[in-house]
Amino acid sequence: MGYTHYFEQSRNLNEEEILFIEKIINTSEVKITGWNGEENCKIILTVDEVNFNGVDDESHENFCLNNRGWAFCKTQRKSYDEVVVAVLIYLAESKALTWSSDGSDEHGEFDDAKELLNKTKNGDKKQ
């Protein structure tokens, strides 16, 4: 058990979406790395796979989209959760996936992710 996001990818991602996911990651003040959570692990951002995690103690399960339908990601509410949720909201808006969560928008648990997504859409960068 744990704090989990569930998602089902309904179509392949396109290059524009991959570039926007990269912008989300670059806009966030949270350190993001590749699948294993080690600082120098490469983030994967391609139309065939999106794969990232938090860093070191702020990592848990990697977030992975790979055009294979249903999946989940347990973040344990660690700092990279805001990036995961921002990506999920963005891709749901673009009809690339549907998602649900153990978290609740009603309780403000997605506020940081929404703020990150808005900053990204408005072109704000981390300092």
N, C-alpha and C positions, 0 to 999 in steps of 0.2 A: 504494500500500500504506500501511497505517497501522493503528493500534489501533482496531478497529471493533466496534460492537455491531450485531447484525442482529435484526430483529423483524418479526413479522407480526401485524397487528391482526385479530382474529377477529370483533369486533363494535364498534359505536359505544360511546363512553364515556358515562357518565351524569353528572348534576350532582354527585352525591356523590363520584365519583372525581375530578372536576375540582377540587372543593374540597379534597380530600385532597392532590392534586398541588400545589396552592397552599400548603398547610401544609408539605409537604416543602421547597419552595423557601424559605418563610419561616423554617423551622427551621434550614436549612443556614447555615453561616457563610461559604459561598462566594457571591460576588457573581454574580447571574444577571441577564441582560438579554434583549432580543429577538433575533430571528434573525440580525442582522448583527454582533452582538458589540459594538456601540457603546453606551456607557453609558446613554444616554437612549432607546434603542429599546424599544418596548413589548413585554412578554411577552404572548403570546397563550395564553389558557386558556379554551377553550370546548368544548362537546361536539363541535363540528365540527373543531376544531384545537387542538393543544397545540404551541407553538413557542417555544423558548428557546435560549440560548447562554451561554457564559461571557462575561466582559467583557475587552475589549482584548486584551492578550497572552495572557490565559487563555481566549480563545475559539478555536474551530476550526470544525467544521461544526455548524450548528444541529441540535438535536434536534427532529424534527417528526413528529407523529402527525396524520393527517388523514383517517382512515377509508378509506384506500385500499390496505389490505393490506400487502404486503411493503415494507420500507424498511431503511435502515441509517444509522448516525451514527458518524463518525470523530471521536473526542475527543482523540486523541494523549496520553491519560492526563493531560490538563490538569485543573485543580481542579474544573471543573464536571462531570467524569466521575462523581463521587460522586452528584450529583443525578440525572444521566441513569440511572445504574444503580439508584438507589433507586426511581425512577419505574418502570423496567422490572420490577424485582422485585415492586413493589406491584401493577402491572397484570397481571403473570403470576399472582400469587396470586388476583386477582379474575377470572381467566379471560378478560381482555380481549385478551390477546396471548400469543404465545410468543416466546422470544428466545434468542439464543446470542451468543457473544462471542469475540473473540480473546484476551480475558483468561481467567483461571482462578480459580474459587473455591477450588480446592485450594491455590493459592499465596497466598491471602489478598488477592487483588486487589480483592475486593468487600467487604472488611471495613468500610471507611469508609462505603460505601453502606448496608450492613446496620445499622451504628450510627446513621446518619442516619434510616433508616426506623424503627428502634426508638424513637429520641428523638421522632420525629413521632407515632408511635402512643401514646407515653406522655405527650404534651403538653408536652415540653420545648421551650422557645423559645431562640433565640440572644439573647445579652445585648446 
